Amino acid sequence: MIKLTKFNSDGKKGEFILNAEIIETMEETPDTVITLTNGKKLIVQERMEDLVRKVMVYKRALYK
């Protein structure tokens, strides 16, 4: 699980926890857009580079 900051449609920000196992793709357009395995898209505040780092830390913790 990773902690992210979501941009809501009304311009407010909110933290949430995402299961990193259900991330299918990530792209910067310039906002970071995460596509989940179910097709849902999330726009988050974190840069793609930071998001990749968080996922790597999560995966390493699983296999320690």
N, CA, C and O of each residue as an XYZ file, in Angstrom:
256
protein
N       0.840     -1.171      0.000
C       0.000      0.000      0.000
C       0.891      1.242      0.000
O       1.922      1.283      0.670
N       0.473      2.250     -0.763
C       1.221      3.502     -0.816
C       0.273      4.671     -0.556
O      -0.902      4.624     -0.922
N       0.795      5.715      0.076
C      -0.010      6.897      0.387
C       0.179      7.921     -0.719
O       1.306      8.257     -1.082
N      -0.948      8.422     -1.260
C      -0.923      9.397     -2.347
C      -1.864     10.551     -2.038
O      -2.669     10.481     -1.110
N      -1.752     11.620     -2.832
C      -2.626     12.772     -2.698
C      -3.410     12.929     -3.991
O      -2.832     13.183     -5.047
N      -4.725     12.780     -3.908
C      -5.593     12.814     -5.079
C      -6.119     14.225     -5.311
O      -6.441     14.942     -4.364
N      -6.201     14.614     -6.578
C      -6.869     15.846     -6.956
C      -8.335     15.508     -7.195
O      -8.640     14.689     -8.062
N      -9.236     16.112     -6.456
C     -10.661     15.892     -6.662
C     -11.171     16.828     -7.753
O     -10.514     17.819     -8.072
N     -12.323     16.529     -8.322
C     -12.862     17.335     -9.414
C     -13.205     18.754     -8.973
O     -13.239     19.657     -9.809
N     -13.460     18.978     -7.688
C     -13.785     20.326     -7.210
C     -12.541     21.102     -6.788
O     -12.656     22.161     -6.172
N     -11.353     20.588     -7.113
C     -10.114     21.292     -6.827
C      -9.527     21.013     -5.456
O      -8.446     21.516     -5.148
N     -10.191     20.238     -4.629
C      -9.679     19.917     -3.299
C      -8.730     18.728     -3.390
O      -8.825     17.899     -4.295
N      -7.818     18.669     -2.430
C      -6.864     17.564     -2.372
C      -7.232     16.658     -1.211
O      -7.779     17.117     -0.208
N      -6.937     15.382     -1.342
C      -7.193     14.452     -0.265
C      -6.232     13.281     -0.313
O      -5.971     12.716     -1.375
N      -5.708     12.922      0.855
C      -4.807     11.772      0.919
C      -5.608     10.483      0.914
O      -6.714     10.418      1.452
N      -5.037      9.466      0.302
C      -5.653      8.148      0.283
C      -4.559      7.097      0.161
O      -3.416      7.403     -0.180
N      -4.925      5.876      0.440
C      -4.000      4.742      0.352
C      -4.412      3.898     -0.859
O      -5.587      3.575     -1.033
N      -3.437      3.553     -1.684
C      -3.695      2.765     -2.886
C      -2.917      1.458     -2.818
O      -1.744      1.443     -2.446
N      -3.565      0.381     -3.173
C      -2.898     -0.910     -3.291
C      -2.038     -0.867     -4.557
O      -2.562     -0.834     -5.670
N      -0.732     -0.868     -4.380
C       0.188     -0.742     -5.513
C       0.089     -1.913     -6.484
O       0.540     -1.810     -7.625
N      -0.491     -3.015     -6.047
C      -0.614     -4.199     -6.907
C      -1.619     -3.999     -8.044
O      -1.589     -4.743     -9.024
N      -2.506     -3.011     -7.930
C      -3.537     -2.835     -8.963
C      -3.219     -1.701     -9.939
O      -4.075     -1.299    -10.727
N      -1.983     -1.184     -9.884
C      -1.563     -0.160    -10.848
C      -1.192     -0.849    -12.151
O      -0.369     -1.764    -12.177
N      -1.816     -0.391    -13.233
C      -1.488     -0.941    -14.548
C      -0.477     -0.045    -15.266
O       0.555     -0.524    -15.736
N      -0.776      1.268    -15.349
C       0.145      2.207    -15.995
C       0.162      3.535    -15.245
O      -0.746      3.851    -14.476
N       1.235      4.311    -15.495
C       1.360      5.670    -14.971
C       1.874      6.543    -16.102
O       2.679      6.101    -16.922
N       1.399      7.803    -16.144
C       1.909      8.747    -17.131
C       1.785     10.167    -16.594
O       0.923     10.460    -15.766
N       2.667     11.049    -17.084
C       2.592     12.460    -16.728
C       2.090     13.229    -17.932
O       2.649     13.123    -19.024
N       1.005     14.024    -17.727
C       0.362     14.689    -18.866
C      -0.055     16.128    -18.618
O      -1.103     16.420    -19.193
N       0.480     17.062    -17.935
C       1.623     17.023    -17.038
C       1.285     16.478    -15.658
O       2.196     16.141    -14.902
N      -0.010     16.378    -15.302
C      -0.361     15.747    -14.027
C      -0.087     14.252    -14.120
O      -0.081     13.686    -15.213
N       0.138     13.617    -12.982
C       0.375     12.182    -12.975
C      -0.960     11.455    -12.986
O      -1.791     11.635    -12.095
N      -1.150     10.626    -14.017
C      -2.382      9.855    -14.181
C      -2.050      8.384    -13.968
O      -1.168      7.834    -14.628
N      -2.767      7.750    -13.036
C      -2.589      6.325    -12.754
C      -3.790      5.592    -13.328
O      -4.934      5.945    -13.041
N      -3.534      4.574    -14.137
C      -4.606      3.712    -14.628
C      -4.531      2.405    -13.859
O      -3.479      1.768    -13.791
N      -5.662      2.012    -13.278
C      -5.726      0.787    -12.487
C      -6.111     -0.393    -13.368
O      -6.551     -0.210    -14.503
N      -5.947     -1.583    -12.853
C      -6.251     -2.786    -13.625
C      -7.732     -2.892    -13.990
O      -8.085     -3.608    -14.928
N      -8.606     -2.183    -13.256
C     -10.037     -2.213    -13.579
C     -10.429     -1.113    -14.564
O     -11.609     -0.959    -14.879
N      -9.441     -0.340    -15.056
C      -9.689      0.711    -16.033
C      -9.916      2.092    -15.430
O      -9.917      3.084    -16.159
N     -10.106      2.176    -14.132
C     -10.318      3.461    -13.467
C      -9.039      4.275    -13.509
O      -7.943      3.727    -13.396
N      -9.182      5.600    -13.675
C      -8.029      6.494    -13.725
C      -8.060      7.426    -12.517
O      -9.120      7.908    -12.116
N      -6.886      7.671    -11.946
C      -6.729      8.575    -10.815
C      -5.701      9.636    -11.186
O      -4.681      9.324    -11.801
N      -5.961     10.882    -10.817
C      -4.998     11.957    -11.008
C      -4.456     12.302     -9.632
O      -5.215     12.626     -8.719
N      -3.140     12.230     -9.489
C      -2.513     12.449     -8.184
C      -1.508     13.588     -8.253
O      -1.014     13.947     -9.322
N      -1.219     14.146     -7.078
C      -0.292     15.267     -6.970
C       1.156     14.843     -7.158
O       1.955     15.608     -7.697
N       1.507     13.649     -6.727
C       2.897     13.185     -6.769
C       3.399     13.073     -8.214
O       2.647     12.744     -9.130
N       4.690     13.357     -8.384
C       5.307     13.188     -9.697
C       5.475     11.697     -9.980
O       5.570     10.891     -9.054
N       5.512     11.340    -11.242
C       5.625      9.934    -11.623
C       6.899      9.316    -11.051
O       6.883      8.169    -10.605
N       7.988     10.056    -11.060
C       9.256      9.564    -10.513
C       9.115      9.195     -9.035
O       9.628      8.165     -8.598
N       8.417     10.040     -8.264
C       8.196      9.770     -6.837
C       7.268      8.575     -6.641
O       7.449      7.783     -5.716
N       6.294      8.455     -7.501
C       5.352      7.341     -7.424
C       6.058      6.010     -7.689
O       5.806      5.021     -7.001
N       6.932      5.992     -8.675
C       7.705      4.783     -8.974
C       8.558      4.406     -7.768
O       8.654      3.231     -7.412
N       9.176      5.401     -7.142
C      10.000      5.147     -5.954
C       9.168      4.551     -4.826
O       9.613      3.618     -4.157
N       7.956      5.081     -4.605
C       7.081      4.552     -3.548
C       6.690      3.104     -3.822
O       6.646      2.286     -2.903
N       6.408      2.788     -5.073
C       6.046      1.415     -5.429
C       7.232      0.486     -5.211
O       7.058     -0.632     -4.727
N       8.428      0.932     -5.559
C       9.622      0.107     -5.362
C       9.870     -0.159     -3.883
O      10.205     -1.283     -3.508
N       9.712      0.856     -3.036
C       9.882      0.681     -1.592
C       8.867     -0.322     -1.072
O       9.205     -1.188     -0.266
N       7.619     -0.211     -1.529
C       6.556     -1.130     -1.128
C       6.910     -2.574     -1.520
O       6.802     -3.489     -0.704
N       7.326     -2.761     -2.754
C       7.655     -4.111     -3.243
C       8.836     -4.701     -2.479
O       8.828     -5.888     -2.152
N       9.845     -3.894     -2.192
C      10.999     -4.382     -1.421
C      10.575     -4.822     -0.031
O      11.064     -5.828      0.483
N       9.671     -4.072      0.576
C       9.205     -4.408      1.926
C       8.462     -5.749      1.928
O       8.504     -6.474      2.922
N       7.793     -6.080      0.841
C       7.074     -7.351      0.763
C       8.018     -8.552      0.784
O       7.682     -9.605      1.327
N       9.189     -8.389      0.197
C      10.092     -9.505      0.033
C      11.263     -9.519      1.004
O      12.218    -10.271      0.810
N      11.201     -8.695      2.047
C      12.249     -8.681      3.060
C      12.151     -9.867      3.950
O      12.958    -10.020      4.866
